[in-house]
Amino acid sequence: MTINFQGKTALVTGAGSGIGAACAHKFAQCGAYVFVNDIDPVRAESVAKEIGGTALAGDVASPGAWLDPVLERGELHALVHNAGYDLATRMGSTEMAAFDRLHRIQISGPFEMTQLLLPVLRAANGAIVIFVASVHGIATEPETSAYAAAKGALIAMVRSLCQDLGPDRIRALTVSPGYVDTPLLDLWMGSTPDPAATRAHAESLHPLGRMGQPEEIASLIAFLASPYAEFINGTNIVIDGGLTARLMD
């Protein structure tokens, strides 16, 4: 099966590293022109240079003028909301500023961005909006209530969003990975009392005995954006190595 995105345009947020960078590379490998967004301009520029795309330095919590190059492009075939923000705290010790920042990055910012980009998504005459959610939106652990709430909201949102956008031939989906070996995950693990034990625990939760790789998530997202998946819409696709089967025990 060959995925061909020749003549197509994609925008991936949080694409300076991890899943986002893997998605940017995958779309480019399949022929798409890719806008590489990251809050860190150096990382955005580095990935864009590697794939021959355009760097868009900007905070997804505040979409605005930094999206102008995408609007000027005229058409957007794939919008991948990947930018994330980790918050692992218990109820009673969660700072509300951090809670609000999390939800701005994960929900309201992407919602606003999608609205701003509707003209170019409609002009594509067949587009997709993919939100990277998480298994924590459907089955979770302690100390993730704020994060789980945000990811669960994305999963619920696309069920309505697909109905709003369907008449414009725009599909909406969430993808829910399990633990994925990314720099963001490393940062969180490094903040725990015993990072090695935390990693071993995360790996043990997956029946396959390992965490996912960014490229595995990117391959799924590229497939979902391709003509092979044109009838997949308004749902949540879990890619977790069996993690939720264990969390739901």
ChimeraX attribute file (.defattr): number of C-alpha atoms within 10 A of each C-alpha:
attribute: neighborCount
match mode: 1-to-1
recipient: residues
	/A:1	5
	/A:2	8
	/A:3	16
	/A:4	16
	/A:5	20
	/A:6	13
	/A:7	9
	/A:8	19
	/A:9	25
	/A:10	26
	/A:11	30
	/A:12	26
	/A:13	28
	/A:14	28
	/A:15	30
	/A:16	27
	/A:17	20
	/A:18	22
	/A:19	27
	/A:20	30
	/A:21	26
	/A:22	22
	/A:23	30
	/A:24	32
	/A:25	24
	/A:26	20
	/A:27	29
	/A:28	24
	/A:29	15
	/A:30	16
	/A:31	16
	/A:32	23
	/A:33	22
	/A:34	27
	/A:35	28
	/A:36	32
	/A:37	33
	/A:38	27
	/A:39	18
	/A:40	15
	/A:41	15
	/A:42	13
	/A:43	20
	/A:44	26
	/A:45	19
	/A:46	15
	/A:47	25
	/A:48	24
	/A:49	13
	/A:50	11
	/A:51	19
	/A:52	14
	/A:53	22
	/A:54	19
	/A:55	25
	/A:56	25
	/A:57	21
	/A:58	20
	/A:59	18
	/A:60	28
	/A:61	21
	/A:62	15
	/A:63	16
	/A:64	13
	/A:65	9
	/A:66	16
	/A:67	19
	/A:68	12
	/A:69	13
	/A:70	19
	/A:71	17
	/A:72	9
	/A:73	10
	/A:74	15
	/A:75	22
	/A:76	28
	/A:77	24
	/A:78	28
	/A:79	25
	/A:80	25
	/A:81	28
	/A:82	27
	/A:83	25
	/A:84	18
	/A:85	16
	/A:86	15
	/A:87	19
	/A:88	14
	/A:89	16
	/A:90	12
	/A:91	12
	/A:92	6
	/A:93	8
	/A:94	15
	/A:95	11
	/A:96	10
	/A:97	8
	/A:98	14
	/A:99	18
	/A:100	13
	/A:101	16
	/A:102	21
	/A:103	21
	/A:104	19
	/A:105	21
	/A:106	26
	/A:107	20
	/A:108	19
	/A:109	20
	/A:110	25
	/A:111	20
	/A:112	16
	/A:113	18
	/A:114	16
	/A:115	11
	/A:116	16
	/A:117	18
	/A:118	17
	/A:119	14
	/A:120	18
	/A:121	27
	/A:122	20
	/A:123	15
	/A:124	20
	/A:125	13
	/A:126	19
	/A:127	27
	/A:128	27
	/A:129	27
	/A:130	24
	/A:131	27
	/A:132	25
	/A:133	29
	/A:134	27
	/A:135	23
	/A:136	22
	/A:137	20
	/A:138	18
	/A:139	16
	/A:140	17
	/A:141	9
	/A:142	10
	/A:143	15
	/A:144	17
	/A:145	20
	/A:146	22
	/A:147	25
	/A:148	22
	/A:149	14
	/A:150	22
	/A:151	25
	/A:152	19
	/A:153	16
	/A:154	26
	/A:155	24
	/A:156	15
	/A:157	19
	/A:158	23
	/A:159	17
	/A:160	12
	/A:161	19
	/A:162	21
	/A:163	15
	/A:164	13
	/A:165	19
	/A:166	16
	/A:167	10
	/A:168	17
	/A:169	17
	/A:170	24
	/A:171	27
	/A:172	26
	/A:173	28
	/A:174	27
	/A:175	22
	/A:176	23
	/A:177	24
	/A:178	22
	/A:179	23
	/A:180	23
	/A:181	17
	/A:182	16
	/A:183	12
	/A:184	16
	/A:185	14
	/A:186	13
	/A:187	12
	/A:188	14
	/A:189	17
	/A:190	14
	/A:191	10
	/A:192	12
	/A:193	9
	/A:194	10
	/A:195	15
	/A:196	12
	/A:197	12
	/A:198	16
	/A:199	19
	/A:200	13
	/A:201	13
	/A:202	18
	/A:203	19
	/A:204	14
	/A:205	20
	/A:206	21
	/A:207	15
	/A:208	13
	/A:209	15
	/A:210	20
	/A:211	23
	/A:212	20
	/A:213	16
	/A:214	19
	/A:215	18
	/A:216	15
	/A:217	24
	/A:218	21
	/A:219	15
	/A:220	16
	/A:221	23
	/A:222	22
	/A:223	16
	/A:224	23
	/A:225	27
	/A:226	19
	/A:227	13
	/A:228	13
	/A:229	11
	/A:230	16
	/A:231	9
	/A:232	14
	/A:233	22
	/A:234	21
	/A:235	17
	/A:236	24
	/A:237	20
	/A:238	20
	/A:239	20
	/A:240	22
	/A:241	18
	/A:242	15
	/A:243	26
	/A:244	21
	/A:245	13
	/A:246	11
	/A:247	15
	/A:248	9
	/A:249	6
